[in-house]
């Protein structure tokens, strides 16, 4: 989340990297988001999304599937 809203960058090839590399990618995207440096290509091409609206006080929400995603896991 940023001051301007929630964004969902795409971590690519996460089936081929370890957990530490996924954490590093998340940290890198968070920094880019805070600095307003995310590119459109950072947000395109997701296959599956994990979202947690509970960190914003949400008890119930409906994640929106954006093609070409095949699914979203919404945690609250």
Backbone as XML, in Angstrom:
<?xml version="1.0"?>
<chain id="A" units="angstrom">
  <residue number="1" name="UNK">
    <atom name="N" x="0.818" y="-1.187" z="0.000"/>
    <atom name="CA" x="0.000" y="0.000" z="0.000"/>
    <atom name="C" x="0.864" y="1.254" z="0.000"/>
  </residue>
  <residue number="2" name="UNK">
    <atom name="N" x="0.359" y="2.272" z="-0.646"/>
    <atom name="CA" x="1.048" y="3.559" z="-0.690"/>
    <atom name="C" x="0.066" y="4.648" z="-0.266"/>
  </residue>
  <residue number="3" name="UNK">
    <atom name="N" x="0.561" y="5.868" z="-0.190"/>
    <atom name="CA" x="-0.325" y="6.986" z="0.138"/>
    <atom name="C" x="-1.406" y="7.177" z="-0.921"/>
  </residue>
  <residue number="4" name="UNK">
    <atom name="N" x="-1.149" y="6.709" z="-2.134"/>
    <atom name="CA" x="-2.099" y="6.865" z="-3.234"/>
    <atom name="C" x="-3.003" y="5.655" z="-3.420"/>
  </residue>
  <residue number="5" name="UNK">
    <atom name="N" x="-2.801" y="4.600" z="-2.644"/>
    <atom name="CA" x="-3.638" y="3.416" z="-2.747"/>
    <atom name="C" x="-2.822" y="2.140" z="-2.789"/>
  </residue>
  <residue number="6" name="UNK">
    <atom name="N" x="-3.527" y="1.052" z="-3.021"/>
    <atom name="CA" x="-2.903" y="-0.273" z="-3.060"/>
    <atom name="C" x="-2.534" y="-0.613" z="-4.500"/>
  </residue>
  <residue number="7" name="UNK">
    <atom name="N" x="-1.353" y="-1.139" z="-4.680"/>
    <atom name="CA" x="-0.911" y="-1.598" z="-5.991"/>
    <atom name="C" x="-0.404" y="-3.026" z="-5.860"/>
  </residue>
  <residue number="8" name="UNK">
    <atom name="N" x="-0.411" y="-3.740" z="-6.971"/>
    <atom name="CA" x="-0.013" y="-5.143" z="-6.937"/>
    <atom name="C" x="1.018" y="-5.414" z="-8.028"/>
  </residue>
  <residue number="9" name="UNK">
    <atom name="N" x="2.299" y="-5.232" z="-7.715"/>
    <atom name="CA" x="3.321" y="-5.572" z="-8.704"/>
    <atom name="C" x="3.450" y="-7.082" z="-8.853"/>
  </residue>
  <residue number="10" name="UNK">
    <atom name="N" x="4.047" y="-7.503" z="-9.948"/>
    <atom name="CA" x="4.141" y="-8.922" z="-10.293"/>
    <atom name="C" x="5.556" y="-9.425" z="-10.023"/>
  </residue>
  <residue number="11" name="UNK">
    <atom name="N" x="5.667" y="-10.465" z="-9.198"/>
    <atom name="CA" x="6.953" y="-11.130" z="-8.990"/>
    <atom name="C" x="7.013" y="-12.258" z="-10.010"/>
  </residue>
  <residue number="12" name="UNK">
    <atom name="N" x="7.933" y="-12.145" z="-10.931"/>
    <atom name="CA" x="8.031" y="-13.095" z="-12.036"/>
    <atom name="C" x="8.889" y="-14.308" z="-11.677"/>
  </residue>
  <residue number="13" name="UNK">
    <atom name="N" x="8.522" y="-15.436" z="-12.266"/>
    <atom name="CA" x="9.262" y="-16.695" z="-12.116"/>
    <atom name="C" x="9.435" y="-17.113" z="-10.663"/>
  </residue>
  <residue number="14" name="UNK">
    <atom name="N" x="8.446" y="-16.828" z="-9.819"/>
    <atom name="CA" x="8.598" y="-17.154" z="-8.405"/>
    <atom name="C" x="8.597" y="-18.663" z="-8.154"/>
  </residue>
  <residue number="15" name="UNK">
    <atom name="N" x="8.227" y="-19.449" z="-9.150"/>
    <atom name="CA" x="8.328" y="-20.894" z="-9.008"/>
    <atom name="C" x="9.769" y="-21.373" z="-9.186"/>
  </residue>
  <residue number="16" name="UNK">
    <atom name="N" x="10.641" y="-20.483" z="-9.635"/>
    <atom name="CA" x="12.026" y="-20.863" z="-9.903"/>
    <atom name="C" x="13.014" y="-20.197" z="-8.949"/>
  </residue>
  <residue number="17" name="UNK">
    <atom name="N" x="12.523" y="-19.404" z="-7.992"/>
    <atom name="CA" x="13.416" y="-18.728" z="-7.053"/>
    <atom name="C" x="13.066" y="-19.139" z="-5.630"/>
  </residue>
  <residue number="18" name="UNK">
    <atom name="N" x="13.988" y="-18.898" z="-4.704"/>
    <atom name="CA" x="13.741" y="-19.292" z="-3.318"/>
    <atom name="C" x="12.981" y="-18.203" z="-2.565"/>
  </residue>
  <residue number="19" name="UNK">
    <atom name="N" x="12.609" y="-18.527" z="-1.335"/>
    <atom name="CA" x="11.795" y="-17.613" z="-0.532"/>
    <atom name="C" x="12.526" y="-16.296" z="-0.271"/>
  </residue>
  <residue number="20" name="UNK">
    <atom name="N" x="13.826" y="-16.358" z="-0.042"/>
    <atom name="CA" x="14.596" y="-15.136" z="0.211"/>
    <atom name="C" x="14.560" y="-14.205" z="-1.003"/>
  </residue>
  <residue number="21" name="UNK">
    <atom name="N" x="14.634" y="-14.766" z="-2.200"/>
    <atom name="CA" x="14.579" y="-13.948" z="-3.418"/>
    <atom name="C" x="13.194" y="-13.333" z="-3.599"/>
  </residue>
  <residue number="22" name="UNK">
    <atom name="N" x="12.154" y="-14.044" z="-3.211"/>
    <atom name="CA" x="10.801" y="-13.490" z="-3.272"/>
    <atom name="C" x="10.684" y="-12.315" z="-2.301"/>
  </residue>
  <residue number="23" name="UNK">
    <atom name="N" x="11.222" y="-12.482" z="-1.085"/>
    <atom name="CA" x="11.215" y="-11.394" z="-0.101"/>
    <atom name="C" x="11.972" y="-10.178" z="-0.626"/>
  </residue>
  <residue number="24" name="UNK">
    <atom name="N" x="13.103" y="-10.397" z="-1.274"/>
    <atom name="CA" x="13.886" y="-9.299" z="-1.830"/>
    <atom name="C" x="13.114" y="-8.580" z="-2.931"/>
  </residue>
  <residue number="25" name="UNK">
    <atom name="N" x="12.396" y="-9.349" z="-3.754"/>
    <atom name="CA" x="11.590" y="-8.746" z="-4.815"/>
    <atom name="C" x="10.469" y="-7.894" z="-4.222"/>
  </residue>
  <residue number="26" name="UNK">
    <atom name="N" x="9.826" y="-8.396" z="-3.175"/>
    <atom name="CA" x="8.765" y="-7.630" z="-2.513"/>
    <atom name="C" x="9.332" y="-6.332" z="-1.950"/>
  </residue>
  <residue number="27" name="UNK">
    <atom name="N" x="10.473" y="-6.419" z="-1.286"/>
    <atom name="CA" x="11.110" y="-5.235" z="-0.718"/>
    <atom name="C" x="11.473" y="-4.225" z="-1.808"/>
  </residue>
  <residue number="28" name="UNK">
    <atom name="N" x="11.999" y="-4.710" z="-2.923"/>
    <atom name="CA" x="12.356" y="-3.828" z="-4.031"/>
    <atom name="C" x="11.148" y="-3.125" z="-4.624"/>
  </residue>
  <residue number="29" name="UNK">
    <atom name="N" x="10.052" y="-3.878" z="-4.810"/>
    <atom name="CA" x="8.827" y="-3.273" z="-5.339"/>
    <atom name="C" x="8.231" y="-2.272" z="-4.355"/>
  </residue>
  <residue number="30" name="UNK">
    <atom name="N" x="8.302" y="-2.571" z="-3.058"/>
    <atom name="CA" x="7.773" y="-1.637" z="-2.054"/>
    <atom name="C" x="8.535" y="-0.317" z="-2.117"/>
  </residue>
  <residue number="31" name="UNK">
    <atom name="N" x="9.840" y="-0.390" z="-2.248"/>
    <atom name="CA" x="10.645" y="0.831" z="-2.345"/>
    <atom name="C" x="10.287" y="1.609" z="-3.611"/>
  </residue>
  <residue number="32" name="UNK">
    <atom name="N" x="10.185" y="0.902" z="-4.749"/>
    <atom name="CA" x="9.818" y="1.570" z="-5.998"/>
    <atom name="C" x="8.440" y="2.221" z="-5.887"/>
  </residue>
  <residue number="33" name="UNK">
    <atom name="N" x="7.497" y="1.528" z="-5.228"/>
    <atom name="CA" x="6.137" y="2.066" z="-5.081"/>
    <atom name="C" x="6.133" y="3.333" z="-4.235"/>
  </residue>
  <residue number="34" name="UNK">
    <atom name="N" x="6.855" y="3.313" z="-3.116"/>
    <atom name="CA" x="6.907" y="4.495" z="-2.247"/>
    <atom name="C" x="7.534" y="5.689" z="-2.958"/>
  </residue>
  <residue number="35" name="UNK">
    <atom name="N" x="8.483" y="5.410" z="-3.856"/>
    <atom name="CA" x="9.175" y="6.478" z="-4.578"/>
    <atom name="C" x="8.480" y="6.861" z="-5.883"/>
  </residue>
  <residue number="36" name="UNK">
    <atom name="N" x="7.369" y="6.153" z="-6.194"/>
    <atom name="CA" x="6.624" y="6.449" z="-7.412"/>
    <atom name="C" x="7.354" y="6.028" z="-8.678"/>
  </residue>
  <residue number="37" name="UNK">
    <atom name="N" x="8.159" y="4.988" z="-8.599"/>
    <atom name="CA" x="8.990" y="4.565" z="-9.724"/>
    <atom name="C" x="8.537" y="3.274" z="-10.400"/>
  </residue>
  <residue number="38" name="UNK">
    <atom name="N" x="7.372" y="2.755" z="-10.023"/>
    <atom name="CA" x="6.888" y="1.532" z="-10.671"/>
    <atom name="C" x="6.519" y="1.808" z="-12.118"/>
  </residue>
  <residue number="39" name="UNK">
    <atom name="N" x="6.874" y="0.879" z="-12.981"/>
    <atom name="CA" x="6.513" y="0.972" z="-14.399"/>
    <atom name="C" x="5.266" y="0.125" z="-14.646"/>
  </residue>
  <residue number="40" name="UNK">
    <atom name="N" x="4.569" y="0.409" z="-15.717"/>
    <atom name="CA" x="3.392" y="-0.386" z="-16.094"/>
    <atom name="C" x="3.775" y="-1.851" z="-16.212"/>
  </residue>
  <residue number="41" name="UNK">
    <atom name="N" x="4.957" y="-2.138" z="-16.741"/>
    <atom name="CA" x="5.396" y="-3.533" z="-16.905"/>
    <atom name="C" x="5.556" y="-4.238" z="-15.558"/>
  </residue>
  <residue number="42" name="UNK">
    <atom name="N" x="5.749" y="-3.488" z="-14.464"/>
    <atom name="CA" x="5.843" y="-4.091" z="-13.126"/>
    <atom name="C" x="4.483" y="-4.583" z="-12.635"/>
  </residue>
  <residue number="43" name="UNK">
    <atom name="N" x="3.408" y="-4.138" z="-13.268"/>
    <atom name="CA" x="2.057" y="-4.448" z="-12.812"/>
    <atom name="C" x="1.311" y="-5.395" z="-13.745"/>
  </residue>
  <residue number="44" name="UNK">
    <atom name="N" x="1.913" y="-5.774" z="-14.861"/>
    <atom name="CA" x="1.216" y="-6.581" z="-15.866"/>
    <atom name="C" x="1.685" y="-8.029" z="-15.859"/>
  </residue>
  <residue number="45" name="UNK">
    <atom name="N" x="0.768" y="-8.929" z="-16.224"/>
    <atom name="CA" x="1.115" y="-10.318" z="-16.469"/>
    <atom name="C" x="1.025" y="-11.255" z="-15.289"/>
  </residue>
  <residue number="46" name="UNK">
    <atom name="N" x="0.248" y="-10.915" z="-14.275"/>
    <atom name="CA" x="0.129" y="-11.797" z="-13.111"/>
    <atom name="C" x="-0.604" y="-13.080" z="-13.465"/>
  </residue>
  <residue number="47" name="UNK">
    <atom name="N" x="-0.193" y="-14.175" z="-12.863"/>
    <atom name="CA" x="-0.881" y="-15.445" z="-13.027"/>
    <atom name="C" x="-1.784" y="-15.743" z="-11.836"/>
  </residue>
  <residue number="48" name="UNK">
    <atom name="N" x="-1.312" y="-15.380" z="-10.636"/>
    <atom name="CA" x="-2.058" y="-15.637" z="-9.402"/>
    <atom name="C" x="-1.712" y="-14.540" z="-8.411"/>
  </residue>
  <residue number="49" name="UNK">
    <atom name="N" x="-2.700" y="-14.047" z="-7.678"/>
    <atom name="CA" x="-2.487" y="-12.964" z="-6.724"/>
    <atom name="C" x="-2.868" y="-13.413" z="-5.326"/>
  </residue>
  <residue number="50" name="UNK">
    <atom name="N" x="-2.070" y="-13.000" z="-4.349"/>
    <atom name="CA" x="-2.415" y="-13.176" z="-2.941"/>
    <atom name="C" x="-2.607" y="-11.778" z="-2.376"/>
  </residue>
  <residue number="51" name="UNK">
    <atom name="N" x="-3.761" y="-11.529" z="-1.773"/>
    <atom name="CA" x="-4.066" y="-10.201" z="-1.246"/>
    <atom name="C" x="-4.549" y="-10.302" z="0.193"/>
  </residue>
  <residue number="52" name="UNK">
    <atom name="N" x="-4.286" y="-9.257" z="0.973"/>
    <atom name="CA" x="-4.709" y="-9.231" z="2.370"/>
    <atom name="C" x="-5.298" y="-7.869" z="2.691"/>
  </residue>
  <residue number="53" name="UNK">
    <atom name="N" x="-6.597" y="-7.744" z="2.539"/>
    <atom name="CA" x="-7.279" y="-6.494" z="2.855"/>
    <atom name="C" x="-7.405" y="-6.249" z="4.343"/>
  </residue>
  <residue number="54" name="UNK">
    <atom name="N" x="-7.153" y="-7.259" z="5.151"/>
    <atom name="CA" x="-7.276" y="-7.132" z="6.597"/>
    <atom name="C" x="-6.324" y="-6.129" z="7.201"/>
  </residue>
  <residue number="55" name="UNK">
    <atom name="N" x="-5.189" y="-5.896" z="6.563"/>
    <atom name="CA" x="-4.232" y="-4.926" z="7.104"/>
    <atom name="C" x="-4.770" y="-3.504" z="7.016"/>
  </residue>
  <residue number="56" name="UNK">
    <atom name="N" x="-5.832" y="-3.309" z="6.235"/>
    <atom name="CA" x="-6.467" y="-1.995" z="6.107"/>
    <atom name="C" x="-7.783" y="-1.937" z="6.870"/>
  </residue>
  <residue number="57" name="UNK">
    <atom name="N" x="-8.047" y="-2.933" z="7.717"/>
    <atom name="CA" x="-9.251" y="-2.942" z="8.519"/>
    <atom name="C" x="-10.444" y="-3.602" z="7.853"/>
  </residue>
  <residue number="58" name="UNK">
    <atom name="N" x="-10.238" y="-4.185" z="6.676"/>
    <atom name="CA" x="-11.323" y="-4.823" z="5.951"/>
    <atom name="C" x="-11.679" y="-6.161" z="6.594"/>
  </residue>
  <residue number="59" name="UNK">
    <atom name="N" x="-12.963" y="-6.382" z="6.779"/>
    <atom name="CA" x="-13.434" y="-7.675" z="7.259"/>
    <atom name="C" x="-14.001" y="-8.508" z="6.121"/>
  </residue>
  <residue number="60" name="UNK">
    <atom name="N" x="-14.407" y="-7.841" z="5.057"/>
    <atom name="CA" x="-14.985" y="-8.523" z="3.914"/>
    <atom name="C" x="-14.776" y="-7.655" z="2.682"/>
  </residue>
  <residue number="61" name="UNK">
    <atom name="N" x="-14.244" y="-8.247" z="1.649"/>
    <atom name="CA" x="-14.081" y="-7.535" z="0.387"/>
    <atom name="C" x="-14.079" y="-8.551" z="-0.741"/>
  </residue>
  <residue number="62" name="UNK">
    <atom name="N" x="-14.138" y="-8.073" z="-1.944"/>
    <atom name="CA" x="-14.151" y="-8.946" z="-3.109"/>
    <atom name="C" x="-12.963" y="-8.612" z="-3.999"/>
  </residue>
  <residue number="63" name="UNK">
    <atom name="N" x="-11.924" y="-9.466" z="-3.973"/>
    <atom name="CA" x="-10.804" y="-9.239" z="-4.886"/>
    <atom name="C" x="-11.289" y="-9.359" z="-6.330"/>
  </residue>
  <residue number="64" name="UNK">
    <atom name="N" x="-10.735" y="-8.540" z="-7.201"/>
    <atom name="CA" x="-11.151" y="-8.521" z="-8.602"/>
    <atom name="C" x="-10.106" y="-9.214" z="-9.456"/>
  </residue>
  <residue number="65" name="UNK">
    <atom name="N" x="-10.517" y="-10.218" z="-10.171"/>
    <atom name="CA" x="-9.639" y="-10.968" z="-11.059"/>
    <atom name="C" x="-9.376" y="-10.139" z="-12.317"/>
  </residue>
  <residue number="66" name="UNK">
    <atom name="N" x="-8.102" y="-9.923" z="-12.623"/>
    <atom name="CA" x="-7.711" y="-9.154" z="-13.797"/>
    <atom name="C" x="-6.986" y="-10.084" z="-14.764"/>
  </residue>
  <residue number="67" name="UNK">
    <atom name="N" x="-7.576" y="-10.353" z="-15.942"/>
    <atom name="CA" x="-6.920" y="-11.242" z="-16.895"/>
    <atom name="C" x="-5.507" y="-10.769" z="-17.210"/>
  </residue>
  <residue number="68" name="UNK">
    <atom name="N" x="-4.544" y="-11.646" z="-17.327"/>
    <atom name="CA" x="-4.625" y="-13.087" z="-17.511"/>
    <atom name="C" x="-4.538" y="-13.896" z="-16.227"/>
  </residue>
  <residue number="69" name="UNK">
    <atom name="N" x="-4.829" y="-13.290" z="-15.055"/>
    <atom name="CA" x="-4.775" y="-14.040" z="-13.806"/>
    <atom name="C" x="-5.729" y="-15.221" z="-13.843"/>
  </residue>
  <residue number="70" name="UNK">
    <atom name="N" x="-5.303" y="-16.309" z="-13.187"/>
    <atom name="CA" x="-6.185" y="-17.471" z="-13.118"/>
    <atom name="C" x="-6.862" y="-17.566" z="-11.750"/>
  </residue>
  <residue number="71" name="UNK">
    <atom name="N" x="-6.387" y="-16.770" z="-10.769"/>
    <atom name="CA" x="-7.007" y="-16.824" z="-9.459"/>
    <atom name="C" x="-6.445" y="-15.803" z="-8.493"/>
  </residue>
  <residue number="72" name="UNK">
    <atom name="N" x="-7.206" y="-15.557" z="-7.427"/>
    <atom name="CA" x="-6.790" y="-14.659" z="-6.346"/>
    <atom name="C" x="-7.124" y="-15.333" z="-5.027"/>
  </residue>
  <residue number="73" name="UNK">
    <atom name="N" x="-6.166" y="-15.322" z="-4.103"/>
    <atom name="CA" x="-6.411" y="-15.787" z="-2.750"/>
    <atom name="C" x="-6.561" y="-14.550" z="-1.882"/>
  </residue>
  <residue number="74" name="UNK">
    <atom name="N" x="-7.775" y="-14.287" z="-1.404"/>
    <atom name="CA" x="-8.035" y="-13.109" z="-0.582"/>
    <atom name="C" x="-8.009" y="-13.486" z="0.889"/>
  </residue>
  <residue number="75" name="UNK">
    <atom name="N" x="-7.074" y="-12.937" z="1.625"/>
    <atom name="CA" x="-6.944" y="-13.193" z="3.067"/>
    <atom name="C" x="-7.461" y="-11.976" z="3.803"/>
  </residue>
  <residue number="76" name="UNK">
    <atom name="N" x="-8.177" y="-12.177" z="4.902"/>
    <atom name="CA" x="-8.694" y="-11.040" z="5.670"/>
    <atom name="C" x="-8.463" y="-11.334" z="7.122"/>
  </residue>
</chain>
